[in-house]
Amino acid sequence: MRDHPHGEKGAADAPYPEVWHGRATNRVQWLLALGGAACMALGIELAIDSAWTSGIAPLVMSVVGCIAAGLLVLFGTLAFVHVAVKVDKDCLEVRCGHIGLPRRRIPFSQIADADFAPRVTPRQWGGWGYRWRPEKGTAVIVRRGEGLVLRLGDGHTFTVTVDNAEAAVRVIRARLRATTPGPAV
C-alpha cells in the first residue's frame, strides 16, 4: 500500500499514508563497482594466464590481493547504490543496496523529532555510505541533496538522504503526535 488512500475504508480520515516509502539513488556508485569488478578480473586473469618466473608466493599474493580488493570495492559500493526508507505505524526502517544491508530500524518510541535538511552532502559526512561522526551522529549518505534528520530520545541524531524528505518529516511528526498521549483533562 503506497500513498493511495482512495477507495480504502477509513483512509480518508487519516492525515498521512499508512505506509510511506522513499528512495534515493546514486548512479556514480555503479562506476566504482565497475572498478571493483575490473580489479577482480585482473586477479582472475593473473591466476589463469600467468608466466611469473619469480615464484608462486608473489603470484598468490597478487591474485589474492586483487580479488580481495575487488570484492571489497564491488560489494562496498553496491551496498550504497540506493537507500530505501519506509515509515509505517511502528517505526522508520532504512535499507541499503539491493539486498537491504545494512539495515536500521528505529521505533517511534526512540524518536524525539524529525527535521528536513535541504542539502546534505557526502563531504559533510566524510563520504558515501553508513557514517558516524561524534559531533554529528549517524547517517546513511548515498547522494547529495535533501535528507531526513531524526533527533533520537538519547540525544543522538540519524540522517538519511532520501527523495521527498519533507513528506517523510510530515508523516513522522504526525505519527509522533498520534503516539504521544495528550494532557489529561
C-alpha positions as CSV (number, residue, x, y, z in Angstrom):
1,M,0.0,0.0,0.0
2,R,1.6,3.2,-1.1
3,D,0.1,6.7,-0.5
4,H,-3.2,5.6,-2.2
5,P,-5.9,6.4,0.3
6,H,-8.7,6.4,-2.4
7,G,-11.1,3.6,-2.1
8,E,-10.0,2.4,1.3
9,K,-12.4,2.4,4.2
10,G,-11.3,4.9,6.9
11,A,-8.2,6.0,4.9
12,A,-9.8,9.4,4.0
13,D,-9.8,10.2,7.7
14,A,-6.0,9.6,8.0
15,P,-3.9,12.8,7.6
16,Y,-1.0,10.7,6.4
17,P,-0.5,7.5,4.5
18,E,-0.5,4.2,6.3
19,V,3.0,3.4,4.9
20,W,5.3,5.9,3.4
21,H,8.1,4.8,1.1
22,G,11.0,6.9,0.0
23,R,14.2,6.2,-2.0
24,A,17.4,7.8,-3.1
25,T,19.8,6.6,-5.8
26,N,23.4,7.3,-6.7
27,R,24.4,6.1,-10.2
28,V,28.0,7.1,-9.7
29,Q,28.4,4.1,-7.4
30,W,28.0,1.8,-10.4
31,L,31.2,3.3,-11.8
32,L,33.1,2.5,-8.6
33,A,31.6,-1.0,-8.7
34,L,32.9,-1.5,-12.2
35,G,36.4,-0.6,-10.8
36,G,36.0,-3.4,-8.2
37,A,34.9,-5.8,-10.9
38,A,37.9,-4.9,-13.0
39,C,40.2,-5.5,-10.1
40,M,38.7,-8.9,-9.6
41,A,39.0,-9.7,-13.3
42,L,42.7,-8.8,-13.1
43,G,43.2,-11.2,-10.2
44,I,41.4,-14.0,-12.1
45,E,43.5,-13.2,-15.2
46,L,46.7,-13.4,-13.2
47,A,45.6,-16.7,-11.8
48,I,44.7,-18.3,-15.1
49,D,47.3,-16.9,-17.5
50,S,50.4,-16.1,-15.6
51,A,54.0,-16.5,-16.7
52,W,55.6,-15.4,-13.4
53,T,59.1,-16.8,-13.1
54,S,59.9,-15.3,-9.6
55,G,58.0,-18.0,-7.7
56,I,54.5,-18.9,-6.5
57,A,54.3,-16.7,-3.4
58,P,54.3,-13.4,-5.3
59,L,51.7,-14.7,-7.7
60,V,49.4,-15.9,-4.9
61,M,49.8,-12.6,-3.1
62,S,48.9,-10.7,-6.3
63,V,45.9,-12.9,-7.1
64,V,44.5,-12.9,-3.6
65,G,45.2,-9.1,-3.2
66,C,43.4,-8.2,-6.5
67,I,40.4,-10.5,-5.8
68,A,40.1,-9.3,-2.2
69,A,40.3,-5.6,-3.1
70,G,37.9,-6.1,-6.0
71,L,35.3,-7.9,-3.8
72,L,35.7,-5.2,-1.1
73,V,35.2,-2.3,-3.6
74,L,32.4,-4.1,-5.5
75,F,30.3,-5.1,-2.6
76,G,31.1,-2.0,-0.6
77,T,29.8,0.3,-3.3
78,L,26.9,-1.9,-4.4
79,A,25.6,-1.7,-0.8
80,F,25.1,2.1,-1.2
81,V,23.8,2.4,-4.8
82,H,20.4,3.2,-3.3
83,V,18.6,3.5,0.0
84,A,15.0,2.7,0.7
85,V,13.2,4.3,3.6
86,K,9.9,3.0,5.0
87,V,7.8,4.7,7.6
88,D,4.9,2.6,8.9
89,K,2.8,2.7,12.1
90,D,5.6,1.4,14.4
91,C,8.9,2.6,13.1
92,L,11.2,4.0,10.4
93,E,13.2,1.5,8.5
94,V,16.2,2.2,6.3
95,R,17.6,-0.5,3.9
96,C,20.6,-0.1,1.8
97,G,21.5,-1.6,-1.5
98,H,19.9,-4.5,-3.4
99,I,20.0,-7.0,-0.5
100,G,18.9,-4.5,2.1
101,L,22.0,-4.5,4.2
102,P,23.0,-2.6,6.2
103,R,19.6,-2.1,7.7
104,R,18.4,0.1,10.5
105,R,15.0,0.0,12.3
106,I,14.1,2.9,14.6
107,P,10.9,2.6,16.6
108,F,8.9,5.8,17.2
109,S,9.4,5.3,20.9
110,Q,13.1,6.2,20.3
111,I,12.4,9.3,18.1
112,A,12.0,12.7,19.7
113,D,11.5,14.7,16.5
114,A,12.2,14.8,12.7
115,D,13.6,17.7,10.7
116,F,14.1,18.3,7.0
117,A,17.6,19.0,5.7
118,P,17.5,20.7,2.3
119,R,21.2,20.0,1.5
120,V,23.1,17.0,2.8
121,T,26.5,16.3,1.1
122,P,28.9,13.4,1.4
123,R,31.6,16.0,2.2
124,Q,29.8,16.8,5.4
125,W,29.9,13.2,6.5
126,G,33.3,12.1,5.1
127,G,31.9,10.3,2.0
128,W,29.2,7.9,0.9
129,G,27.9,5.1,2.9
130,Y,27.0,4.4,6.5
131,R,28.7,7.1,8.5
132,W,29.3,8.1,12.1
133,R,30.8,11.3,13.4
134,P,30.9,12.0,17.1
135,E,29.7,15.6,16.7
136,K,27.0,14.9,14.2
137,G,25.6,11.4,14.8
138,T,25.0,8.6,12.4
139,A,24.0,8.8,8.7
140,V,23.3,6.9,5.6
141,I,24.5,9.0,2.7
142,V,24.0,7.8,-0.9
143,R,24.0,11.1,-2.7
144,R,24.0,14.9,-2.1
145,G,20.6,16.6,-1.8
146,E,17.7,16.6,0.6
147,G,17.6,14.5,3.7
148,L,15.7,13.5,6.8
149,V,17.3,14.1,10.2
150,L,15.9,12.2,13.2
151,R,16.6,13.5,16.7
152,L,16.5,10.5,18.9
153,G,15.5,10.3,22.5
154,D,19.0,9.5,23.7
155,G,20.4,12.8,22.2
156,H,21.9,11.3,19.1
157,T,20.8,12.1,15.5
158,F,20.3,9.9,12.5
159,T,20.4,11.4,9.0
160,V,19.4,9.7,5.7
161,T,19.4,11.1,2.2
162,V,16.1,10.4,0.6
163,D,13.9,11.9,-2.1
164,N,10.8,13.8,-0.8
165,A,12.2,14.1,2.7
166,E,9.7,16.8,3.6
167,A,6.9,14.4,3.2
168,A,8.7,11.9,5.4
169,V,9.1,14.6,8.1
170,R,5.4,15.3,7.9
171,V,4.5,11.6,8.2
172,I,6.9,11.0,11.1
173,R,5.7,14.1,13.0
174,A,2.1,13.0,12.5
175,R,2.9,9.6,13.9
176,L,4.8,11.1,16.8
177,R,1.7,13.2,17.7
178,A,-0.5,10.2,17.4
179,T,1.7,8.1,19.7
180,T,2.3,10.8,22.3
181,P,-0.5,10.9,24.8
182,G,-2.1,14.3,25.3
183,P,-2.5,16.1,28.6
184,A,-5.1,14.7,30.9
185,V,-8.3,16.8,31.2
